[in-house]
Amino acid sequence: MTHPVASPAPLGPALLFCPADRPERFEKALARADAVILDLEDAVGPGAKAAARGHLIDVPIDPDRVIVRVNPTDTADFVADLATLSQTDYRTIMVAKAESARHFGEIDPRFRLIALCETAAGVAEAEAIAALDAVVGLMWGAEDLIASLGGTSSRKKKGGYRDIARYARSRVLLAAGARGKAAYDAVHLDIADERGQRREAEDAAASGFTGTACIHPSQVAVVRAAYRPHADDLARARRLLTAAADQPGVFRFEGRMVDEPVLRHARTIVARATQTEMPE
């Protein structure tokens, strides 16, 4: 009997996409980000996918900090992707255009799964997919979602997502959170828009996302800073948790009433401070 592999240590918040057909970038991407998403799907043209799979075997990097985005489950490329990955140490895969909990249940249990809910059908199935034991996280995607609905843009002209994209983002986050799974926010396509990237990443961190995907190395520092607690907030969280050790229930601390949800907020702040330290 094949058993699922154990989960690695939690990753930091900045995940950087890297085309799997560019092996010269693998190590550089890993050095910049908390984790790298080696992409076998949209970033790689049909004629380059076979070679890209070969690079995953020939140019290995730290498997505990690598996620491999594979092609949709109903394609021949997906079968080839998993056959290749079985020859590597990579065990965390992101399934593109995830739409079927049943198909997820048929995937080799050696792999940890992150469902990329980026179509209308995928968002509608998010809760069922999140309930699967092999699924460790969910991510949503804005542009493929809008395309699946017959739309032309996920954002308004003055910036910010359209309501349908905001709904999908919230639904995927809630589906993941309800099952205690990681939730990853979508990429910010405008690389030059650092202000917009920062605003979205700060909102993602405050809302409860585990991390945010990046499409360019310059976005990594912005995302990590957005998830990193302010020094004053961190100091207060640590004082609060120290004070709580001597309190049996609800108590007053620095002018505020404190109960379990407030303590959970403080624990999250302390945990994020550790996760946003730059990797060696």
C-alpha positions in Angstrom: 0.0 0.0 0.0 1.3 3.5 -0.9 1.0 6.1 1.8 1.0 9.9 1.4 4.3 11.6 2.0 4.6 13.7 5.1 4.1 17.4 4.8 7.3 19.6 4.8 7.8 22.6 7.1 5.4 25.5 6.4 6.6 27.8 3.6 7.0 31.5 3.8 4.6 33.8 2.0 6.3 34.6 -1.3 5.9 31.9 -4.0 7.7 32.7 -7.3 6.7 31.2 -10.6 9.5 29.9 -12.8 9.1 28.4 -16.3 10.2 24.8 -16.2 11.9 25.2 -19.6 14.3 27.7 -18.1 16.6 25.5 -15.9 19.2 28.2 -15.6 16.7 30.2 -13.5 15.8 27.4 -11.0 18.5 28.1 -8.4 18.2 31.9 -8.8 14.5 31.8 -8.3 14.9 29.6 -5.2 17.4 32.0 -3.7 15.0 34.9 -4.1 11.8 33.4 -2.8 10.3 31.3 0.0 9.3 28.7 -2.5 9.4 28.2 -6.3 6.6 27.1 -8.5 8.2 25.3 -11.4 5.6 25.7 -14.2 4.9 23.0 -16.7 1.6 24.5 -17.8 0.9 28.0 -19.2 4.5 29.2 -19.1 5.7 26.4 -21.3 4.7 26.1 -25.0 3.4 22.8 -26.3 6.6 22.0 -28.1 8.8 22.6 -25.1 6.9 20.6 -22.5 8.9 17.4 -23.0 12.2 19.2 -22.6 10.8 21.0 -19.5 10.0 17.7 -17.9 13.5 16.5 -18.5 14.9 19.6 -16.8 13.0 18.6 -13.6 15.0 15.4 -13.6 18.4 16.8 -14.7 18.4 20.1 -12.7 17.1 19.2 -9.2 16.7 21.8 -6.5 15.5 21.6 -2.8 12.2 19.6 -3.1 10.9 20.9 0.2 10.7 24.4 -1.3 9.4 23.5 -4.7 5.9 23.2 -6.0 5.4 21.9 -9.6 2.5 23.3 -11.5 1.2 20.5 -13.7 -1.3 20.5 -16.5 -5.0 19.9 -16.0 -6.0 16.4 -15.0 -8.0 15.7 -18.2 -5.0 16.1 -20.5 -2.3 13.7 -21.8 0.3 16.3 -20.5 -0.9 15.7 -17.0 -0.2 12.0 -17.3 3.3 12.7 -18.6 3.9 15.3 -15.9 3.2 12.8 -13.1 5.2 10.1 -14.8 8.2 12.5 -14.8 7.6 13.7 -11.2 7.6 10.1 -10.0 11.3 10.0 -11.0 12.1 13.1 -8.9 12.0 14.0 -5.2 9.3 16.7 -5.9 6.1 15.7 -4.1 4.0 18.9 -4.0 2.1 19.7 -7.1 -0.2 22.5 -8.1 -2.9 21.2 -10.4 -3.9 23.8 -13.0 -7.6 24.5 -13.8 -8.7 22.2 -10.9 -12.4 21.4 -11.4 -13.1 17.9 -10.1 -12.8 16.5 -6.6 -13.3 13.0 -8.2 -10.3 13.5 -10.4 -8.2 14.7 -7.5 -9.1 11.5 -5.6 -7.6 9.5 -8.4 -4.1 11.1 -8.2 -1.2 9.1 -6.8 -1.3 9.6 -3.0 2.4 10.1 -2.9 1.8 13.7 -4.0 0.6 16.6 -1.9 -1.9 18.7 -3.9 -2.5 22.4 -4.3 -5.7 23.0 -6.3 -5.5 26.0 -8.6 -9.2 27.1 -8.8 -9.1 29.4 -11.8 -12.3 28.6 -13.7 -16.0 29.0 -12.9 -16.3 25.2 -12.4 -13.2 25.2 -10.2 -14.4 27.9 -7.9 -17.8 26.1 -7.6 -16.0 22.9 -6.6 -13.6 24.6 -4.2 -15.2 23.3 -1.0 -15.3 19.7 -2.2 -11.7 19.8 -3.4 -10.5 21.3 -0.1 -12.2 18.5 1.8 -9.8 15.9 0.3 -7.0 14.6 2.6 -4.3 14.9 -0.2 -5.1 18.6 -0.8 -2.8 20.8 1.3 -3.8 24.1 -0.2 -5.9 26.1 -2.7 -5.0 29.0 -4.9 -7.3 31.1 -7.1 -6.5 32.7 -10.5 -8.2 35.8 -11.9 -7.6 35.8 -15.6 -8.5 32.2 -16.4 -11.6 32.6 -14.3 -12.8 35.6 -16.2 -12.0 33.9 -19.5 -14.1 30.9 -18.4 -17.0 33.2 -17.9 -16.7 34.8 -21.3 -15.4 38.1 -19.8 -12.5 40.2 -20.9 -10.9 41.7 -17.8 -10.7 40.8 -14.1 -10.1 44.4 -13.0 -11.8 47.8 -13.3 -10.1 50.6 -15.2 -9.3 52.5 -12.0 -7.8 49.4 -10.4 -9.1 46.7 -8.1 -10.8 43.4 -9.0 -14.3 43.3 -10.3 -17.0 41.9 -8.0 -17.0 38.4 -9.6 -13.2 38.1 -9.1 -13.5 39.3 -5.4 -16.2 36.7 -4.9 -14.1 33.9 -6.3 -11.1 35.1 -4.2 -13.2 35.0 -1.0 -14.8 31.7 -1.8 -11.5 30.0 -2.3 -10.0 31.5 0.9 -13.1 30.4 2.9 -13.0 26.9 1.4 -9.4 26.5 2.4 -9.8 28.0 5.8 -12.8 25.8 6.6 -10.6 22.8 6.2 -7.5 24.2 7.7 -5.7 24.2 4.4 -3.3 26.8 3.0 -4.7 29.5 0.8 -2.6 31.4 -1.8 -3.5 34.7 -3.5 -3.3 35.2 -7.2 -0.5 36.9 -9.1 -0.4 40.6 -9.7 0.2 40.9 -13.5 1.3 44.5 -13.6 4.9 44.1 -12.6 5.6 47.8 -12.6 2.6 48.5 -10.3 4.5 48.1 -7.0 1.9 50.1 -5.1 -0.9 47.9 -6.3 1.1 44.8 -5.5 1.7 46.0 -2.0 -1.9 46.9 -1.4 -3.1 43.5 -2.6 -0.5 41.6 -0.6 -1.3 43.6 2.6 -5.0 42.8 2.1 -4.2 39.1 1.5 -2.1 38.9 4.7 -4.8 40.7 6.8 -7.6 38.5 5.3 -5.9 35.2 6.2 -4.1 34.1 3.0 -1.0 31.9 3.6 0.9 33.5 0.8 0.9 35.3 -2.5 2.2 34.1 -5.8 4.7 36.2 -7.8 5.5 36.3 -11.5 8.7 38.4 -11.2 11.6 38.4 -8.7 11.0 42.1 -8.0 7.6 41.2 -6.5 9.0 38.9 -3.8 10.4 41.6 -1.5 7.1 43.5 -1.7 5.1 40.4 -0.8 7.3 39.4 2.0 7.2 43.0 3.5 3.4 42.9 3.3 3.2 39.7 5.3 5.9 40.7 7.8 4.3 42.1 11.0 5.2 45.7 12.0 7.7 45.8 14.8 5.2 47.4 17.2 2.5 44.9 16.4 5.0 42.0 16.9 6.2 43.4 20.3 2.6 43.8 21.5 1.7 40.3 20.4 4.6 38.8 22.3 3.7 40.8 25.4 0.1 39.7 25.1 1.0 36.0 24.8 3.3 36.3 27.8 0.5 37.9 29.9 -2.0 35.3 28.7 0.0 32.5 30.3 -1.2 33.6 33.7 -4.8 34.2 32.8 -7.5 31.4 32.9 -9.9 33.1 30.6 -11.0 36.5 29.3 -8.8 39.3 30.7 -7.9 43.0 30.1 -4.6 43.9 28.5 -3.4 47.4 27.6 -6.9 48.7 27.5 -8.5 45.9 25.5 -10.5 42.9 26.4 -8.8 39.7 25.3 -10.4 36.4 24.5 -9.3 33.4 22.4 -9.8 35.0 18.9 -7.5 37.9 19.9 -4.9 35.4 21.2 -5.1 33.6 17.8 -4.4 36.9 16.0 -1.3 37.4 18.2 -0.1 33.8 17.5 -0.4 34.4 13.8 1.6 37.6 14.0 4.4 35.8 15.9 4.4 32.9 13.4 4.5 35.3 10.4 7.5 37.1 11.9 9.4 33.8 11.8 8.2 32.8 8.3 9.2 36.2 6.7 12.8 35.9 7.8 14.9 35.6 4.6 16.0 32.0 3.9 19.7 31.3 4.1 
